[in-house]
Amino acid sequence: MSARQKIEPLFLKLGITADKVRRKAEEFVRLLDMRAPTGIRSMANACKYAVCLHLACQIHETPFNRALAYQTTGVDAKVYTDAYKQVTSILQVRIPVSLQELGEKFKCPKVAELAIRALTKYFILFPFFSSFFSFFSSFF
């Protein structure tokens, strides 16, 4: 069974139509099948494929409905989160997290805004350091 056949039902159920997301999700499914051919214990196939789709959506900044993914795959939030951690570890995918997302996660958005302003001022005052910290550019 090809990666497209494995993940196609999830695209339809979750309403994701972007081709770039589809190709990236199929790539993740192929990599996951290659790196963990016997499967991952305590994880349903549908959950693995939903996580691959979720990662592809995050990379391409496409909205992804987690609640619908839980319902579609038949798992609860904890099982899905565990599967997400396992799959990202196996695939070695690193999703950049913005300061705003961290502020929302830890319920301190004002601190995140302050950190963004401080970093912006720092890079304006010391432009020669900006080349060393180029990865911060995605946070603004």
FENWO-V23168 format. One line per field, one symbol per residue. ss: DSSP state (H for helix, E for strand, C for the rest). burial: b if it has 24 or more other C-alpha atoms within 12 Angstrom, else e. A space follows every 10 residues. Layout:
# FENWO-V23168
ss=???
burial=???
This chain:
# FENWO-V23168
ss=CCHHHHHHHH HHHHCCCCHH HHHHHHHHHH HHHHHCCCCC CCCCHHHHHH HHHHHHHHHC CCCCCHHHHH HHHCCCHHHH HHHHHHHHHH HCCCCCCCHH HHHHHCCCHH HHHHHHHHHH HHHHHCHHHC CCCHHHHHHC
burial=eebeebbbeb beebebeeee bbbbbbbbbb bbbeeeeeeb eebebbbbbb bbbbbbbbbe eeebebebbb ebbebeeeeb eebbbbbbeb beeeeeeebb eeeeeeeeee eeeeebeebe eeeeeeeeee eeeeeeeeee
